[in-house]
């Protein structure tokens, strides 16, 4: 599972809109949408989130970065 797939599944399980999740994490709704799609719309390439992005998301959902990364595929770009 890639980060975007996990975000979408988490949002659905928690009943959160994309905007609400973005607000919790301190990101824009557009960025959360890009993460969920996994593609950078400007380049057409796979998104490689920064460690800061992983940290913000993990903190926002009450888990450590390590716990979040364990839920993702080994080929998740960082």
Residue frames relative to the residue before (quaternion, step in Angstrom):
aa qw qx qy qz dx dy dz
X 1.0000 0.0000 0.0000 0.0000 0.00 0.00 0.00
X 0.3238 -0.7307 0.5743 0.1773 3.54 -0.94 0.94
X 0.7060 -0.4717 0.3142 0.4246 3.58 -1.25 0.38
X 0.6683 0.5173 -0.3086 0.4365 3.59 0.87 -0.91
X 0.6383 0.5123 -0.3200 0.4772 3.57 1.02 -0.76
X 0.6503 0.5120 -0.3129 0.4658 3.55 1.01 -0.83
X 0.6315 0.5309 -0.3348 0.4553 3.59 0.94 -0.88
X 0.6748 0.4989 -0.3016 0.4525 3.58 0.81 -0.97
X 0.6643 0.4923 -0.3054 0.4723 3.60 0.91 -0.88
X 0.6433 0.5181 -0.3199 0.4642 3.58 0.97 -0.84
X 0.6508 0.5225 -0.3161 0.4511 3.58 0.88 -0.94
X 0.6676 0.5036 -0.2945 0.4626 3.56 0.89 -0.98
X 0.6717 0.5055 -0.2984 0.4520 3.60 0.91 -0.92
X 0.7368 0.4037 -0.2143 0.4983 3.57 1.09 -0.74
X 0.4354 -0.7164 0.4413 0.3200 3.57 1.29 -0.10
X 0.4292 0.7068 -0.4508 0.3363 3.56 1.12 0.70
X 0.4073 -0.6647 0.5629 0.2746 3.54 -1.07 0.72
X 0.6549 -0.4882 0.3859 0.4287 3.53 -1.26 0.26
X 0.6503 0.5229 -0.3147 0.4525 3.59 0.98 -0.84
X 0.6602 0.5059 -0.3126 0.4588 3.60 0.91 -0.87
X 0.6488 0.5003 -0.3163 0.4783 3.59 0.97 -0.83
X 0.6313 0.5298 -0.3262 0.4631 3.58 0.97 -0.84
X 0.6515 0.5149 -0.3093 0.4634 3.59 0.95 -0.87
X 0.6409 0.5341 -0.3215 0.4480 3.59 0.97 -0.85
X 0.7479 0.4152 -0.2028 0.4766 3.55 1.00 -0.90
X 0.4556 -0.6900 0.4489 0.3388 3.58 1.20 -0.37
X 0.5510 0.5739 -0.4032 0.4522 3.56 1.17 0.63
X 0.5486 -0.5707 0.4738 0.3857 3.55 -1.29 0.12
X 0.6198 -0.5281 0.4270 0.3933 3.53 -1.26 0.43
X 0.6236 0.5556 -0.3339 0.4369 3.58 1.04 -0.80
X 0.6639 0.4946 -0.3135 0.4652 3.60 0.96 -0.81
X 0.6246 0.5149 -0.3415 0.4775 3.59 0.99 -0.77
X 0.6287 0.5331 -0.3273 0.4620 3.59 1.02 -0.77
X 0.6465 0.5067 -0.3150 0.4756 3.58 1.00 -0.81
X 0.6440 0.5153 -0.3268 0.4614 3.57 0.96 -0.86
X 0.6642 0.5096 -0.3111 0.4499 3.58 0.92 -0.89
X 0.6836 0.4576 -0.2848 0.4921 3.58 1.01 -0.75
X 0.3431 -0.7829 0.4568 0.2465 3.56 1.18 -0.59
X 0.6865 0.4388 -0.2651 0.5156 3.55 1.30 0.11
X 0.3849 -0.6852 0.5677 0.2451 3.54 -1.00 0.87
X 0.3929 -0.7589 0.4588 0.2432 3.63 -0.50 1.11
X 0.6361 0.5386 -0.3364 0.4383 3.61 1.12 -0.50
X 0.7937 0.3007 -0.1459 0.5082 3.56 0.96 -0.86
X 0.3792 -0.7295 0.4828 0.3015 3.57 1.18 -0.53
X 0.5750 0.5900 -0.3690 0.4302 3.57 1.31 0.12
X 0.6713 -0.4852 0.3848 0.4073 3.53 -1.35 0.33
X 0.4371 -0.6816 0.5215 0.2691 3.56 -1.03 0.81
X 0.1333 -0.7586 0.6343 0.0666 3.54 -1.06 0.87
X 0.2076 -0.8082 0.5367 0.1250 3.60 0.01 1.23
X 0.4810 -0.6522 0.5040 0.2987 3.55 -1.18 0.62
X 0.6439 -0.4975 0.3988 0.4228 3.55 -1.29 0.24
X 0.5819 0.5677 -0.3722 0.4478 3.59 1.12 -0.58
X 0.6307 0.5216 -0.3283 0.4717 3.59 1.02 -0.76
X 0.6554 0.4995 -0.3123 0.4727 3.59 0.88 -0.91
X 0.6533 0.5267 -0.3098 0.4470 3.58 0.97 -0.88
X 0.6636 0.5017 -0.3075 0.4619 3.59 0.88 -0.91
X 0.6684 0.4937 -0.3038 0.4661 3.57 0.91 -0.89
X 0.6581 0.5112 -0.3126 0.4561 3.58 0.85 -0.94
X 0.6712 0.4955 -0.2979 0.4638 3.59 0.86 -0.94
X 0.6600 0.5349 -0.3028 0.4319 3.57 1.00 -0.83
X 0.7476 0.3584 -0.2092 0.5186 3.59 1.11 -0.61
X 0.5569 -0.6709 0.3580 0.3340 3.56 1.28 0.27
X 0.6177 0.4926 -0.3856 0.4765 3.56 0.98 0.81
X 0.5494 -0.5869 0.4677 0.3675 3.53 -1.28 0.24
X 0.6453 -0.4983 0.3985 0.4201 3.55 -1.27 0.31
X 0.6289 0.5433 -0.3343 0.4445 3.58 0.99 -0.81
X 0.6483 0.5120 -0.3189 0.4647 3.59 0.96 -0.84
X 0.6507 0.5067 -0.3153 0.4695 3.57 0.98 -0.83
X 0.6796 0.4986 -0.2973 0.4486 3.58 0.84 -0.95
X 0.6091 0.5598 -0.3502 0.4392 3.60 1.10 -0.62
X 0.6588 0.5128 -0.3017 0.4604 3.58 1.17 -0.55
X 0.6810 0.4958 -0.2688 0.4671 3.56 1.27 -0.34
X 0.6241 -0.5389 0.4203 0.3786 3.54 -1.30 0.41
X 0.6041 -0.5776 0.4217 0.3517 3.52 -1.22 0.54
X 0.6997 0.4616 -0.2781 0.4691 3.59 1.14 -0.51
X 0.3296 0.7398 -0.5140 0.2824 3.60 1.23 0.37
X 0.3459 -0.7455 0.5226 0.2268 3.62 -0.62 1.05
X 0.0916 -0.7743 0.6252 0.0349 3.54 -1.10 0.81
